[in-house]
Amino acid sequence: MKHFFKKNNLNFKKKKSKIYKKGFKEISYKDGSKYKGYFRNGEFHGKGVYIFKNGGRHEGIFNKGLPEGYGIIIFSNGDRYEGEFHQGKFHGKGIWLLNNGLLYIGGFNKDKFHGKGIIFNSKTVREYRDNFLNGKSSKKGVLILKHGKEIYKK
C-alpha cells in the first residue's frame, strides 16, 4: 500500500507560518489549502482542521506540523479514515472506509494494515479476518462468505 495521503493526492507537508507563532489562528495558503487551529513555533500544534487543496480534510490533533493521536480524515473521493495517527501516518487502531463499500477495522503501522484486522466487502465476500504484517496478509486468515460459510486459509 502506498502512503494514503499521496495515493489520494493529499500531499501532507509540514507548513510553517512566519506570522503565526503561537495560539489559535485561521490561515489560507496560496495553494488553496486552509488551516484553522492552534500553532506553536509556527507549526500546527494541538487541535485543528486542515483542508487540503483538493477538498479533503483532516480534523484532529497535530504535533510539530503533522497529525498525531486521534483524528479523522475525509478524502475528496469520499474515502474516510478514523483512528490513530503517528507522525502524519495511520498508526495504531483505525477504521478505513472506502467509497466502494470496502471497510477495514484493525491495526495500522505506518499507513499499512498491521496486526489483527477485519476486511468487510458487501459485494463479494462478507468478511476476511487475519493478522496483517506491514500491509500483507498472513495468508492464514478466515474468509466468511455471504451465506455464512467459513473458509480457513492454510
Legacy VTK file of the C-alpha trace (Angstrom):
# vtk DataFile Version 3.0
C-alpha trace
ASCII
DATASET POLYDATA
POINTS 154 float
0.000 0.000 0.000
1.200 3.447 -0.795
1.063 6.292 1.657
-2.651 7.204 1.781
-2.064 10.953 1.568
-0.047 10.593 -1.646
-2.408 7.981 -3.106
-5.366 10.315 -2.656
-3.450 13.377 -3.815
-3.230 14.710 -0.270
0.397 15.643 -0.079
0.638 16.488 3.611
3.672 18.651 4.055
4.599 20.499 7.167
3.728 24.138 6.682
5.331 26.827 8.769
3.931 30.247 9.374
6.209 33.203 9.901
3.238 35.272 11.055
1.518 32.863 13.467
3.987 31.555 16.004
1.592 30.635 18.822
-2.117 30.488 19.622
-5.336 29.833 17.719
-5.483 31.167 14.150
-7.181 30.623 10.811
-4.960 30.756 7.724
-5.384 30.246 3.960
-2.421 29.233 1.813
-1.646 30.212 -1.788
-2.173 26.601 -2.969
-5.820 26.722 -1.762
-5.346 24.706 1.421
-6.551 26.088 4.768
-5.887 25.521 8.447
-7.932 26.518 11.461
-6.442 25.607 14.795
-3.559 26.015 17.165
0.035 26.879 16.328
3.247 26.522 18.279
6.597 27.691 16.944
4.909 28.469 13.623
3.679 24.854 13.143
0.246 23.230 13.516
0.189 22.047 17.104
-2.849 20.953 19.106
-6.423 20.653 17.910
-7.085 21.799 14.351
-8.723 21.304 10.975
-6.637 21.191 7.814
-8.425 21.414 4.456
-6.351 20.136 1.539
-6.337 21.962 -1.793
-8.445 19.165 -3.364
-11.177 19.444 -0.698
-10.092 16.585 1.577
-9.864 17.434 5.254
-8.197 16.276 8.446
-9.709 17.036 11.838
-7.741 16.143 14.915
-4.592 16.718 16.884
-1.349 17.963 15.355
2.161 17.727 16.768
5.015 19.677 15.192
3.011 20.191 12.000
1.766 16.598 11.470
-1.321 14.615 12.528
-0.709 12.866 15.858
-3.056 10.873 18.105
-6.750 10.561 17.269
-8.128 12.144 14.116
-10.496 11.868 11.184
-9.544 12.332 7.566
-12.133 12.597 4.820
-10.721 12.286 1.320
-12.140 14.261 -1.594
-13.275 10.988 -3.249
-15.402 10.049 -0.199
-12.972 7.612 1.459
-12.724 8.105 5.226
-10.239 7.138 7.944
-10.966 7.491 11.620
-8.373 6.463 14.151
-4.867 6.992 15.418
-2.023 8.831 13.692
1.698 8.951 14.409
3.970 11.445 12.644
1.333 12.040 9.962
0.660 8.376 9.171
-2.120 5.912 10.048
-0.664 4.172 13.064
-2.473 2.277 15.817
-6.156 1.339 15.738
-8.367 2.673 12.999
-11.322 2.304 10.673
-10.863 2.892 6.954
-13.993 3.107 4.794
-13.637 3.330 1.030
-16.303 4.825 -1.198
-16.639 1.432 -2.980
-18.007 -0.199 0.193
-14.782 -1.833 1.411
-14.274 -1.434 5.167
-11.180 -2.283 7.223
-11.235 -2.286 11.020
-7.990 -3.043 12.799
-4.404 -2.072 13.319
-2.150 0.118 11.210
1.610 0.613 11.158
2.993 3.475 9.050
-0.099 3.525 6.780
-0.211 -0.260 6.318
-2.637 -2.851 7.725
-0.850 -4.333 10.714
-1.942 -6.734 13.444
-5.460 -8.083 13.852
-7.879 -6.756 11.308
-11.149 -7.460 9.554
-11.962 -6.517 5.979
-15.644 -6.282 5.084
-16.820 -6.264 1.491
-20.553 -6.410 0.965
-20.276 -7.134 -2.776
-18.260 -10.365 -2.849
-17.039 -11.685 0.471
-18.808 -10.908 3.685
-15.621 -10.600 5.719
-11.979 -11.635 5.949
-10.225 -11.889 9.328
-6.459 -12.064 9.508
-3.264 -10.975 11.214
-1.558 -8.494 8.910
2.137 -7.657 8.901
3.228 -4.409 7.239
0.295 -4.397 4.826
0.460 -8.082 3.904
-1.883 -10.900 4.852
-0.543 -13.810 6.884
-2.465 -15.992 4.411
-3.817 -17.883 7.423
-6.983 -15.835 7.810
-10.629 -16.814 7.782
-12.803 -15.948 4.804
-16.506 -15.754 5.614
-18.775 -15.819 2.572
-22.112 -14.022 2.248
-24.094 -17.149 3.119
-22.006 -17.673 6.278
-19.677 -20.446 5.104
-16.190 -20.124 6.604
-13.084 -20.958 4.565
-9.851 -21.322 6.514
-6.669 -20.451 4.670
-3.635 -22.574 5.439
LINES 1 155
154 0 1 2 3 4 5 6 7 8 9 10 11 12 13 14 15 16 17 18 19 20 21 22 23 24 25 26 27 28 29 30 31 32 33 34 35 36 37 38 39 40 41 42 43 44 45 46 47 48 49 50 51 52 53 54 55 56 57 58 59 60 61 62 63 64 65 66 67 68 69 70 71 72 73 74 75 76 77 78 79 80 81 82 83 84 85 86 87 88 89 90 91 92 93 94 95 96 97 98 99 100 101 102 103 104 105 106 107 108 109 110 111 112 113 114 115 116 117 118 119 120 121 122 123 124 125 126 127 128 129 130 131 132 133 134 135 136 137 138 139 140 141 142 143 144 145 146 147 148 149 150 151 152 153
